[in-house]
Each structure stands twice: as structure tokens, then as C-alpha cells.
């Protein structure tokens, strides 16, 4: 082979970089179109609040991770009147093996987006808003300025609403992180997603140590004013012991709130599900995490990082969930 000949590398997320993932997660896994366990049955979305929020998001030209990542809880959460807004477009610069958000070269960078997000938060009457983004490694500050803009805009348009940000790792740079923490979000969330051993197949381009350091630095910068949070998924071949060890590392890095849910394969070009964890196993993970000293843990098959996020921290306003303005808009 000549030195100029290009070696083909697959673009399938199930084989990142052309690697043989079976060497990491094994050859036994659940069939893509196989029957899921009964605890995954959820009603399809389509209620009146869901339709109303769908139209609001569309009219404001916004994106939600609920839709882009094909979240199984979209019907329940949107009927509660809550959604997780995804800023900086719908195209990610990374290609994680589990994620359904499209990847490529982003073009979206609208300076008015923070104002539109805040306007929607105010219309929805939220008491707790979650703001996330795609990875934007193409931007000089990795997208931190957009988070700053959204936090400031929500503080102006919906001052009683708590703000949770779910950020990328900013490639481990301190300055973008410092810009976000300076705005004192009520919750700073960065998901490590999986155990360190599975990073080469699940989070190619990311590093567990870097993500853990981001969480520790966020806590050091924010102090008691900022609650730190992270999340993981199960089903990629990790063990209970590996998960508990990862929980311990997160606690050592100052993480206070933890979420754990089941990975569901979006398409055949994504990583396979090695196995479905039973609800009792999630309860065991929850007990182990509380024993390590976390303030709050949400663990279950359908738990996602933003699922009932308003229940993960103390709220100043009453209610079981976000206070959707029934007749707003």
C-alpha cells in the first residue's frame, strides 16, 4: 500500500474509528429489533400540552434534546410542561457511539437564541429550566458564551426560575468553564455517561479524567452556590462494581447529584445494548450511591439526566413539577 493511499475508516458509531467494539463490550448483545422488557412501556406522546410545546419550540426556531436524542420520556415531560432546551444548533462536532444527535460541521451561531430560549421559559412558567448544547469544539470558547447569554436572559425574563446547565467538557479549558460558573447557575451538570473502560467505544474524543476534572473545577469555582451533577447510562457491558467505583470517583471530585439510566440503541449504526438492567439492580445502584454520600440520586431504566430535574435540588416555589402556565402563549 502506498503512503498516499487512504485507509477507509467506518463512520458507523457502532464501530468508532473502524475498531472492533466486540473486543471491549463482547460479542453477546440484545438484537436491535428485539422485544424490550415490560418496564420500558411508556404511552406515546400526543397530549394537548405536548402539542402546544411542539408548536412553541418550532415557532421560536429552537431545538430540544428531548426530540433530537429521541428521549423515551418526551411525552411525560412535555405534558408536565417542561423541556430541555438544546442551544447552539442541532449538529455536534463529536460522534459518540450512543447519541442520536446528528454530527458534522455546525453552522448555527445565532446571537438572539438566548433571548428566544428565555422567552419560551417565561411562557411555559417553568420553575426549573434545563439548558444543554451540542459539542461545539469549532468555536473559540467552545460555546460557553451562549450558556452565559441564556442564563442572563432567563434571569431577566423569568427571575424566579432556577437554571440548570448541562454542558460539554469545553475540551478541558478552564476559561470557558469559568465564564459559565461566574453566572452562578443553580445546577452545573456534565455527564460522564459511562465507566472509564468504555470511553474508547462510547465517548471517542472525550476522556473520563477530563470530564471528572471539569466537575471538580466547577465545584471549586462555584462553591455552595452551585450544585454539581453528573449522569451515567448502563447497558454497554459495564459491571456493578465498575459503576460503584465510578460513583466513588465522582464523589471525590465533588459531585452532589447523580442520575443513572438504561441505554437504548437509537439505530443499528449505534452501539448495541449488551443487556437491559432490571429495576432491582437500579435500586442497588441507588443504595450504593447514597452510601457514598451523594445528596440526591435518580436511578431507573427510564431515568435521563434531565428527567424530573426540578426534583433533584431544593425548590423555592411550590409544586410537584415545573409550573406550566396552562393558558400562556
C-alpha positions in Angstrom: 0.0 0.0 0.0 1.4 3.4 -1.0 1.8 6.1 1.6 -0.7 8.3 -0.2 -3.5 5.6 -0.2 -6.3 6.5 2.1 -7.3 3.9 4.6 -11.1 3.5 4.9 -12.5 4.3 8.3 -16.1 3.5 9.0 -18.4 6.3 10.0 -20.7 3.9 11.9 -21.0 4.9 15.6 -21.2 1.2 16.4 -17.5 0.8 15.2 -15.8 4.1 16.1 -12.7 4.7 14.0 -13.2 1.3 12.5 -12.3 -0.5 15.8 -13.8 -3.9 16.7 -16.0 -3.0 19.6 -16.6 -6.6 20.5 -13.1 -6.7 22.0 -14.3 -4.1 24.5 -18.0 -4.9 25.1 -18.1 -8.6 24.0 -20.0 -10.3 21.2 -23.2 -11.0 23.1 -25.8 -8.3 22.9 -29.5 -7.6 22.5 -31.0 -7.7 18.9 -31.8 -4.2 17.6 -35.4 -5.1 16.9 -35.8 -7.4 19.8 -38.6 -7.1 22.4 -37.7 -4.8 25.3 -38.6 -5.8 28.9 -42.1 -4.7 30.1 -40.8 -1.9 32.3 -40.0 0.2 29.2 -43.6 0.6 28.1 -44.5 4.3 28.0 -47.5 6.0 26.5 -46.8 7.7 23.1 -46.6 11.5 23.1 -49.5 13.5 21.8 -51.4 15.2 24.6 -52.5 18.9 24.4 -49.6 20.3 26.3 -47.2 18.2 24.2 -48.7 19.6 21.0 -48.6 23.2 22.4 -44.9 22.9 23.3 -44.1 21.4 20.0 -45.6 24.3 18.2 -43.8 26.8 20.6 -40.4 25.2 20.0 -41.0 25.2 16.2 -42.2 28.8 16.1 -39.2 30.0 18.1 -36.8 28.0 15.9 -35.4 26.2 19.0 -34.1 22.7 19.5 -34.7 20.4 22.4 -32.6 17.4 23.4 -36.0 15.7 24.1 -36.6 15.5 20.3 -33.0 15.3 19.0 -31.9 12.5 21.2 -35.2 10.6 20.9 -35.8 10.6 24.6 -38.4 8.0 25.7 -39.8 10.4 28.3 -40.7 13.2 25.9 -44.5 12.6 26.3 -44.5 12.6 30.1 -42.1 15.6 30.5 -43.8 17.7 27.9 -47.2 17.0 29.4 -45.7 18.2 32.7 -44.8 21.4 30.9 -41.0 21.0 31.0 -38.4 20.6 28.2 -34.6 20.6 28.0 -33.5 23.3 25.5 -30.6 22.5 23.3 -28.7 25.6 22.2 -26.1 26.2 19.5 -27.9 24.2 16.9 -28.6 20.5 16.3 -25.2 19.5 14.8 -22.5 18.2 17.1 -18.7 18.2 16.4 -18.3 14.8 18.1 -19.6 11.4 17.3 -20.4 9.5 20.5 -21.4 5.9 19.9 -24.7 6.1 21.9 -26.0 9.5 20.9 -28.7 10.2 18.3 -27.9 13.9 17.8 -26.5 14.4 14.3 -22.9 15.2 13.8 -21.0 17.2 11.2 -19.8 20.8 10.7 -22.1 23.1 12.6 -23.2 26.4 11.1 -25.7 27.6 13.8 -24.5 30.6 15.9 -27.4 32.9 16.4 -26.7 35.7 19.0 -30.5 36.1 19.6 -31.1 32.5 20.5 -30.6 33.1 24.3 -33.4 35.6 24.3 -35.8 33.2 22.4 -35.0 30.4 24.9 -35.7 32.7 27.9 -38.9 33.9 26.3 -40.1 30.3 25.9 -39.1 29.5 29.5 -41.2 32.5 30.7 -44.1 31.5 28.6 -44.0 28.0 29.9 -44.0 29.2 33.5 -41.1 27.0 34.5 -39.7 26.9 38.0 -36.6 24.9 36.8 -35.2 25.2 33.3 -32.5 22.9 31.8 -30.2 24.2 29.1 -27.8 21.9 27.2 -26.0 22.1 23.9 -24.2 20.1 21.3 -20.4 19.9 21.5 -19.0 23.0 19.7 -15.3 22.3 19.5 -15.2 24.6 16.5 -15.9 27.7 18.5 -13.1 29.6 20.3 -14.8 29.4 23.7 -16.5 26.0 22.9 -19.9 27.6 23.2 -19.6 29.0 26.7 -20.8 32.4 25.7 -24.1 31.0 24.6 -24.7 29.4 28.0 -23.8 32.8 29.6 -26.3 34.5 27.4 -29.1 32.1 28.2 -28.5 32.3 32.0 -28.5 36.0 31.9 -31.6 36.2 29.7 -33.6 33.8 31.9 -32.6 35.8 35.0 -34.1 38.8 33.3 -37.3 37.3 31.8 -38.0 34.6 34.4 -36.2 35.7 37.5 -37.9 33.1 39.8 -36.9 30.2 37.6 -33.9 28.0 38.7 -31.4 27.4 35.9 -29.6 24.1 35.3 -26.9 23.9 32.6 -25.8 20.6 31.1 -22.6 21.5 29.3 -19.9 19.8 27.2 -16.4 19.4 28.7 -15.2 22.5 26.8 -12.2 20.4 25.9 -11.0 20.8 29.5 -10.3 24.5 29.1 -10.7 26.5 32.4 -11.7 29.9 30.9 -14.9 28.8 29.1 -15.9 26.9 32.3 -15.1 29.9 34.5 -17.4 32.1 32.3 -20.3 29.8 32.8 -19.8 29.3 36.6 -19.4 33.1 37.0 -23.1 33.4 36.2 -23.9 31.1 39.1 -26.3 28.6 37.5 -28.2 26.8 40.2 -27.0 23.4 38.9 -23.9 22.7 36.8 -24.3 19.3 35.1 -21.8 17.5 33.0 -22.4 13.8 32.2 -19.6 11.4 32.2 -22.0 8.9 30.5 -20.2 5.7 31.2 -17.4 4.0 33.1 -13.8 4.8 32.2 -13.1 1.5 30.5 -15.8 2.1 27.9 -14.8 5.6 26.8 -12.9 4.4 23.7 -16.1 3.0 22.2 -18.8 5.2 23.8 -17.2 8.6 24.0 -14.4 8.7 21.4 -12.8 12.1 21.5 -13.6 12.5 25.3 -11.7 11.5 28.4 -13.2 10.4 31.7 -10.4 12.1 33.7 -11.0 15.4 31.8 -14.8 15.2 32.5 -14.2 14.5 36.2 -11.8 17.4 36.4 -14.4 19.7 34.8 -16.9 18.7 37.5 -14.3 19.2 40.3 -13.3 22.6 39.0 -16.9 23.7 38.6 -17.5 22.9 42.3 -14.3 24.7 43.4 -15.3 27.8 41.4 -19.0 27.8 42.3 -18.8 26.8 45.9 -22.0 26.4 47.8 -23.9 28.5 45.3 -23.7 25.9 42.6 -24.8 22.3 42.8 -22.8 19.8 40.7 -24.4 16.9 38.9 -23.5 14.1 36.6 -25.1 11.1 34.9 -24.3 7.7 33.5 -26.1 5.1 31.5 -25.9 1.3 31.8 -26.2 -1.5 29.2 -22.9 -1.3 27.4 -21.2 -4.2 29.3 -20.2 -2.4 32.5 -20.4 -4.2 35.8 -22.0 -3.2 39.1 -18.5 -2.9 40.6 -17.3 -0.6 37.8 -20.3 1.6 38.3 -19.8 1.9 42.0 -16.1 2.7 41.5 -17.1 5.4 39.0 -19.6 6.8 41.5 -16.8 7.0 44.1 -14.6 8.9 41.7 -17.3 11.4 41.0 -17.9 11.9 44.8 -14.1 12.5 45.2 -14.5 15.2 42.5 -17.3 17.0 44.5 -20.3 15.8 42.5 -23.5 16.1 44.6 -26.3 14.8 42.4 -26.3 11.6 40.2 -28.6 10.1 37.6 -28.3 6.6 36.2 -30.5 5.2 33.4 -30.6 2.5 30.8 -29.0 3.0 27.3 -31.4 2.4 24.5 -30.0 1.9 21.0 -31.3 4.6 18.6 -30.3 2.9 15.3 -28.4 -0.1 14.0 -25.5 2.2 13.4 -25.1 2.9 17.1 -23.6 0.8 19.8 -25.6 -2.3 20.7 -27.2 -2.9 24.1 -25.3 -5.6 25.8 -28.1 -6.2 28.3 -31.1 -4.5 30.0 -30.7 -3.9 33.7 -33.5 -4.9 36.0 -35.2 -2.2 38.2 -34.0 -4.0 41.3 -30.4 -3.5 40.0 -31.0 0.2 39.7 -32.2 0.2 43.3 -29.0 -1.5 44.3 -27.0 1.2 42.5 -29.1 3.9 44.2 -28.3 2.4 47.6 -24.6 2.2 46.8 -24.5 5.8 45.6 -26.3 7.1 48.8 -23.8 5.2 50.9 -21.0 7.2 49.1 -22.6 10.5 50.2 -24.5 11.9 47.2 -27.2 14.4 48.1 -29.6 13.0 45.6 -29.7 10.0 43.2 -32.2 9.2 40.5 -31.7 5.7 39.1 -34.1 3.7 36.9 -34.5 2.2 33.5 -36.1 5.4 32.0 -34.1 8.0 34.1 -32.3 10.5 32.0 -30.2 13.4 33.1 -33.0 16.0 32.9 -35.9 13.7 33.9 -37.7 15.4 36.7 -34.7 17.6 37.2 -36.6 20.0 39.3 -36.8 17.3 42.0 -33.0 17.0 42.2 -32.5 20.2 44.1 -34.4 22.2 46.7 -37.0 24.5 45.1 -38.2 27.8 46.4 -41.5 27.7 44.5 -44.2 25.1 45.4 -45.4 22.4 43.1 -44.6 18.8 42.1 -43.1 19.8 38.8 -42.5 22.9 36.6 -45.4 25.3 36.8 -46.5 25.3 33.2 -48.8 28.3 32.6 -51.9 26.5 31.3 -53.2 29.3 29.3 -49.9 31.0 28.4 -48.7 31.8 24.9 
